[in-house]
Structure formats: structure tokens, C-alpha cells
């Protein structure tokens, strides 16, 4: 339980706030809106880009802030002003893509709020562990042909890069090959490596937002399920893992709530904010 009143709750989306069907349960919607109505900031803290999470804001009219692309960007979602930006510079993106070209991978990247992927590989998405993201890919992401070559014509910073694989074995190769670059690597449940600047993770972004809002980290609660949630677990006053999280992620949390298909986020907010 909090020693001080909780003033901010950061909630991950996939496999945490969102069910396995990518919906949000009624108990969670009710609890989040109650918290917002009572003056507590509730923020999205997700690996998704703006294009992939924007529609979920309709459930929460008073929600004001979102951490996107695993900490690369912090938005005011009412104006879409970037309050914090810690993106990969083009020269570093090109180094990462030079490695990607040597691997059998399905690449994604977040850039300017959009999720961009290799369009020619779309029919193979299931083979690369993306079966749970087909709807997102076809409806809220942008395909380009020859992604690695296409980016050579761009000169934009990139929020995040993900390489999806047919199995987990290439993840170790990526870790070893890119270990000398200034990157933060995370490894979701799927055979995938997510890459951000080493100064951009959910914990760093949460700390920066709290500083802007005049909220102490001791007054924050975070809820998540995955490897990229661990930095915010370590930063927050109270960390809660959903029951579908891995044992390693649960070991980093202060408490465990129900799984994502049983309104774990709503139950945690009720328990720790409303003591019911």
C-alpha cells in the first residue's frame, strides 16, 4: 500500500490492459475512469506507436499523457505535443539495419508516430510470431517495400525498431552483434528484439514525465507484463505484474494482479487506489 497518495498510474497495453483479443475489459475501463475522475493521472506506457494506440483513448476521455515506443516519446495526447523525445538518430538506425539485412527477420519501425513494416513479408507474418498482431498490422501500420533500402532515402529519427524471428535463437545473435551500440534491447514473449536508445526506456520516460508534472516517483504505480516494463517497475513507487507475465517479470514486481483476460489492471487500481 502507498505511504503517500497515488498521483499517477502507468499502464502497459498489450497483454496488460488489453485482453488477448485486443479489447479492454469493463472493470478496467470503469476503474481507470474513476481514477481519472478523482484526480489521479492514468497514462498509457506502451511499446506501440501513436498510430497503434490512439483509438484506445476513446475509452478514457480524461487521459492526458502517453509514453510511446517503449519510452522514446512522451505525448500530451490532447495536443500531440512531444513532451519528451529520445529517438534513434539516422546514423544509428542505418547501423542497426545493416545488421538486419544479414538476418532472416521481419522488421518493424516506429517513426513520426507511425508503425512501418516490410510490406512484401506480410503473408509470412504468422511464421515470424506475429499472429496476435495481424489486425494491428493490416489496419494501423504502414507497409513499404524494401524497408531497409527505403529508409536510406529518409533522414528522420526513429522511435524504435523491432526484428521478429521464426524462433528465439537469433535474439542472442542480435544482442551480441549490437552490444557496442548505445541501445536498450528488450525481449518480449514473441521471438523478437525491440531496440531503443539506451537513454530511452519506460522507466526513464516515466521519470521525465513525473518531473514535468511535479509528481514524485513514490507517488506512482505501474502495471505491466513484459521485459520492457521492468525499467518502470524499478522506477515506480509500486509495481504490479499481471498474472500472465513471465516469472522473471513477476520477480521484479511488488505485487501480482489478475491476468489480462480478467481485468488485472482494473483489479489492481481498485485494490491499491480505492482499497476495495
C-alpha positions in Angstrom: 0.0 0.0 0.0 1.2 3.6 -0.7 2.7 5.6 2.1 1.6 8.7 0.1 -1.5 9.2 -2.1 -1.0 7.7 -5.6 -1.0 10.5 -8.1 -0.1 8.7 -11.3 -0.7 5.2 -12.7 1.1 4.0 -15.8 -0.4 1.1 -17.6 1.1 -1.0 -20.3 -1.2 -2.0 -23.2 -0.5 -5.4 -24.8 -1.1 -8.4 -22.6 -1.8 -6.0 -19.7 -4.6 -3.5 -20.2 -5.6 -5.2 -23.5 -7.1 -8.6 -23.4 -5.7 -11.4 -25.7 -8.4 -10.2 -28.1 -7.0 -6.6 -28.0 -10.1 -5.2 -26.2 -10.3 -3.6 -22.8 -12.5 -5.2 -20.1 -15.3 -3.2 -18.4 -13.9 -3.4 -15.0 -10.6 -1.9 -16.2 -12.5 0.9 -18.1 -14.5 1.7 -15.0 -11.5 1.7 -12.6 -9.3 3.8 -14.9 -12.0 6.4 -15.4 -12.8 6.5 -11.7 -9.1 7.2 -11.0 -9.0 10.0 -13.6 -12.2 11.5 -12.3 -10.7 11.6 -8.8 -7.7 13.5 -10.0 -5.1 10.7 -10.5 -3.2 10.8 -13.7 -3.5 7.5 -15.6 -1.2 7.2 -18.6 -0.6 4.7 -21.3 3.0 3.3 -21.2 3.3 1.2 -24.3 5.7 -0.2 -26.9 3.2 0.9 -29.5 3.5 3.9 -31.7 0.8 6.6 -31.7 -1.0 5.1 -34.7 -1.3 1.8 -32.9 -2.7 3.1 -29.6 -4.6 6.3 -30.4 -8.0 4.5 -30.8 -8.0 3.2 -27.3 -8.0 6.8 -25.9 -11.7 6.9 -26.7 -12.4 4.7 -23.6 -10.8 7.3 -21.3 -11.8 10.9 -22.1 -9.7 12.5 -19.3 -6.5 10.6 -20.0 -3.9 13.2 -20.9 -0.5 11.6 -21.4 1.1 8.6 -23.1 4.6 7.1 -23.2 5.0 5.5 -26.6 7.5 3.3 -28.4 8.8 1.9 -25.1 9.9 5.3 -23.8 11.2 7.0 -27.0 8.4 9.6 -26.9 6.1 11.1 -24.3 3.0 12.8 -25.7 0.3 15.2 -24.5 -2.5 13.3 -26.2 -4.8 16.3 -26.3 -2.4 18.3 -28.5 0.1 15.5 -29.6 2.9 17.7 -28.5 6.1 15.7 -27.8 6.9 16.4 -24.2 10.0 14.1 -24.3 11.7 12.8 -27.4 14.6 10.3 -27.1 14.8 8.8 -30.6 17.4 6.8 -32.6 19.4 9.1 -34.9 19.5 8.2 -38.6 23.2 7.1 -38.5 22.4 4.6 -35.7 19.3 3.4 -37.5 21.5 2.6 -40.5 23.9 0.6 -38.4 21.0 -1.4 -37.0 19.6 -2.0 -40.4 23.0 -3.2 -41.7 22.8 -6.0 -39.2 19.1 -6.6 -40.0 20.0 -7.2 -43.7 22.1 -10.2 -42.6 19.3 -11.8 -40.7 16.1 -13.7 -41.5 13.8 -11.3 -39.8 10.5 -9.4 -40.2 11.4 -5.7 -39.4 9.1 -3.1 -37.9 10.0 0.5 -37.0 8.2 3.4 -35.3 8.7 6.8 -37.0 6.8 10.0 -36.6 4.0 8.2 -34.8 3.6 5.6 -37.4 4.4 1.9 -37.4 6.2 0.9 -40.6 6.9 -2.6 -41.8 8.2 -4.6 -44.7 5.1 -5.0 -46.9 6.3 -7.8 -49.1 6.6 -10.0 -46.0 3.0 -9.6 -44.8 1.9 -13.0 -46.0 4.7 -14.5 -43.8 3.7 -12.6 -40.6 2.5 -15.7 -38.7 5.7 -17.6 -39.4 7.5 -14.7 -37.6 5.4 -14.8 -34.5 3.0 -12.0 -35.4 -0.2 -14.0 -35.3 -1.6 -11.8 -32.5 -0.8 -8.6 -34.3 -2.3 -9.2 -37.8 -5.2 -6.9 -37.2 -2.9 -4.2 -35.9 -0.5 -4.6 -38.8 -3.1 -4.5 -41.6 -5.2 -1.7 -40.1 -2.8 0.6 -38.2 0.6 0.1 -39.7 2.1 1.3 -43.0 3.7 -1.1 -45.4 6.7 -0.1 -47.5 8.7 -2.1 -50.0 12.3 -3.0 -49.1 12.2 -1.3 -45.7 16.0 -1.3 -45.2 16.6 0.3 -48.6 13.6 2.7 -48.2 15.0 4.1 -45.0 18.2 5.2 -46.9 16.1 7.9 -48.5 14.8 9.2 -45.2 16.6 11.4 -42.7 14.3 11.1 -39.8 14.9 9.9 -36.2 13.3 6.6 -35.4 11.4 5.9 -32.2 12.0 2.2 -32.1 13.0 -0.8 -34.2 11.8 -4.4 -33.8 13.1 -7.5 -35.5 10.7 -10.5 -35.4 12.1 -14.0 -36.0 10.8 -17.5 -36.7 12.3 -18.7 -33.4 14.2 -17.2 -30.4 17.7 -18.3 -31.5 18.6 -15.2 -33.4 17.8 -13.0 -30.4 21.2 -13.9 -28.9 23.0 -13.0 -32.1 21.4 -9.6 -32.2 22.3 -9.0 -28.5 26.0 -9.9 -29.2 26.2 -8.1 -32.5 24.8 -4.8 -31.3 26.2 -4.8 -27.8 28.7 -2.0 -28.6 26.0 0.4 -29.8 24.1 2.8 -27.5 21.0 0.8 -27.4 18.5 -0.5 -24.9 17.4 -4.0 -26.0 14.3 -5.8 -24.7 12.9 -9.2 -25.5 9.2 -9.7 -25.5 7.4 -13.1 -25.3 7.4 -13.4 -29.1 10.7 -14.3 -30.8 11.6 -10.6 -31.1 14.2 -7.9 -30.2 13.0 -4.4 -29.6 15.6 -1.6 -29.9 15.5 1.9 -28.4 18.2 4.4 -27.5 19.9 3.3 -24.3 18.6 6.6 -22.8 15.1 5.7 -23.7 13.1 3.1 -21.7 9.8 3.2 -19.9 11.5 4.0 -16.6 13.4 6.9 -17.9 10.3 8.3 -19.7 8.2 7.9 -16.6 10.8 9.7 -14.5 10.9 12.6 -17.0 7.1 12.9 -17.2 6.8 12.9 -13.4 9.3 15.6 -13.1 7.3 17.7 -15.6 4.1 17.1 -13.7 5.6 17.7 -10.2 4.8 14.1 -9.1 7.3 12.1 -7.1 8.1 8.5 -8.3 7.0 7.3 -4.8 3.5 8.5 -5.8 3.3 6.3 -8.9 2.0 2.8 -9.6 2.9 0.9 -12.8 1.3 -2.2 -14.2 2.8 -4.4 -16.9 3.8 -7.9 -18.1 6.9 -7.8 -20.2 10.7 -7.3 -20.3 10.3 -3.7 -21.5 8.2 -2.9 -18.4 10.9 -3.8 -15.9 12.6 -0.3 -16.1 9.4 1.3 -15.0 8.9 -1.4 -12.3 12.3 -0.4 -10.9 11.5 3.4 -11.0 8.0 3.4 -9.6 6.8 3.6 -6.0 4.6 0.4 -6.6 4.9 -2.1 -9.4 2.3 -4.6 -10.3 2.6 -7.5 -12.8 -0.4 -9.2 -14.4 -0.6 -12.9 -13.8 0.2 -13.7 -17.4 3.6 -12.1 -17.0 6.7 -14.3 -17.0 8.2 -15.5 -13.7 11.2 -13.2 -14.3 8.9 -10.1 -14.7 6.8 -11.1 -11.7 10.0 -11.3 -9.6 10.6 -7.6 -10.4 7.1 -6.6 -9.2 5.9 -5.7 -5.7 2.5 -7.4 -6.3 0.7 -9.6 -8.9 -2.8 -9.0 -10.1 -5.2 -11.0 -12.3 -4.3 -11.7 -15.9 -5.1 -9.5 -18.9 -8.2 -11.5 -19.7 -9.6 -11.0 -16.2 -9.3 -7.2 -15.8 -6.0 -7.4 -13.9 -5.5 -3.6 -14.4 -8.9 -2.8 -13.1 -8.5 -5.1 -10.1 -5.1 -3.5 -9.2 -6.4 0.0 -9.4 -9.3 -0.9 -7.1 -7.0 -2.7 -4.7 -4.3 -0.1 -4.3 -6.1 3.2 -5.1 -9.6 2.5 -3.7 -8.7 -0.3 -1.2 -11.7 -2.4 -2.3 
